[in-house]
Amino acid sequence: MDIDPVDTVKTALMQALILALPILGAGLVVGLCVSLFQAVTQIQEQTLTFVPKIVVMILVAIALLGWISQRLGDFAFEMFTGL
């Protein structure tokens, strides 16, 4: 059985992208909404952009914790067994 290191790295990077995408997407949507709110109301407070994004991203990470751990477990099993 021949293992290609380039394919292994490619697979690991794709898994990292798939796992991070929902969390980063939620931060992007909240950041866009907060920026739109700031543009409409002309409030230029820096913490107003940071705090909601962090809170939503943490909540999404907690909500998806089971899915993330399942994907990581499957990936680790695949890497160690070579299936």
Summary of the structure (lengths in Angstrom):
residues: 83
radius of gyration: 18.2
end to end distance: 10.2
largest distance: 61.9
contacts: 183
relative contact order: 0.13
helix: 87%
strand: 0%
